[in-house]
Amino acid sequence: MMQRFRLFVLLLIGVSGFAQTKVLYNRSIEAYKSKDYVLFLKLAKQLDSIRPTHPAYTYNLASAYSLNGKIEEALSVLKKIILANNTIAFEDDADFESIKKEKGFKDLLDLKVSQSKIIETSVEKIRLSEKDLHPEGLLYLQKRKLWLVSSIRNKKIVSFDENGKCSDWFTECSYSVFALKTDSDEKYLWVACSAIPEMKGFSKEIDGKSEILKIEIATKKLVNRYTVDGNHVFGDLIVIKNNDIYISDSAEPIIYKIENENLVVWKDLRKEAFNLQGIALNKSESKLFVADYLKGIISIDIKSQKGNWLEFPEEASKKGIDGLVFSKNSLFAIQNGVVPIRIVRYNLNETQTKITDFKVLDNNRKEYNEPALATLVKNKMYFFANSPWKFYDKDFQLDESKFENPKLFELELQ
């Protein structure tokens, strides 16, 4: 999902919450300027607990630890910063003078360099003919041998052939189209739609309106629209074999479910999550895995609705996971909220409660502007490498001279 929208949400999750963090941040800066480093650290910890992995808050926490002589803590936070963004220039900051002679500091500099390594595993397969499509969701209908892709900009679903030629498939969408999923029989297509400024015909009156569409695939007829009041962005969804539908909301950390033809709250994560993104299902359909853009991945037992946050390896960043798919007892994550952008395989233990190890499959590739959602086709994962989120101007007009046609990439899941 789009970077511009994410930044907006992360700053304005709630007026009261934003006001609280602003007050704390201003107090922390005052404490820093007056060299009250004990208070600076106290406030930095508070800010980090409210908004984890926030660039300014996390950096200030590392600074505060260093200024208070807490070497190991400072090095640990700096490591998290580098794993999330290896372009942060901390080397010449006087705040870290107390730790610059530490071996751990040199190790961080080496890590910063290693994070820039180019890793290329996936390959480009097709370029689509519709340049301003702005693709997001992707689906292959195996029974019909048909590719479908959603359009953020043009509020529609298109099909494309092996040469990338696009044809309108469904155009009765009121808002930007995000995720596309089908039931196991490929009878119905389920579509997540939300009103955002990047779409054509946007107005402030519809900002935050979202809906799920149910479309009969054989006739391309709209069967139902499912809506809920409030400010939402339905970014991803999953369909299980009994045709229950689970939807992640990026504007509010809530997971919705469609049951008895109604869209209802299934699990409210507002007390522990921040910005929900991709949603995946294990092979036995007993667990949902949901990515949070700041906090990592939560595993939720479907029957009990109990969830636990997966612990990440020290050398991996929890931040910036968007697209998420499950295959071979592993989670494949598109991390577009880190620098550089990467695709990572996270291997799970037998009970799927813990990440045992990981492997970076793609890293720091020039083709990657902002890959987002992905889909599985047998033993391969497909996604678009260059969604043009960053090429909208301040009025949300898209400058087509700055990007290329959508590139479909293929990744073999060994």
Secondary structure, DSSP 4 states (H G I P E B T S, - for coil): --HHHHHHHHH-S-HHHHHHHHHHHHHHHHHHHTT-HHHHHHHHHHHHHHSTT-HHHHHHHHHHHHHTT-HHHHHHHHHHHHHHBTT---TT-GGGGGGTTSHHHHHHHHHHHHTT--B---EEEEE-S-GGG-EEEEEEETTTTEEEEEETTTTEEEEE-TT--EEEEE---SSEEEEEEE-TTS-EEEEEEE--TTSTT--GGGTT-EEEEEEETTTTEEEEEEE-SSS--EEEEEE-TT--EEEEESSSSEEEEEETTEEEEEEE-TTT-S-EEEEEE-TTS-EEEEEETTTEEEEEETTT--EEEPPPPTTS--TTEEEEEEETTEEEEEE-SSBS-EEEEEEE-TTSSSEEEEEEEEES-TT-S----EEEETTEEEEES---GGGB-TT--B-GGGSPSPEEEEEE--
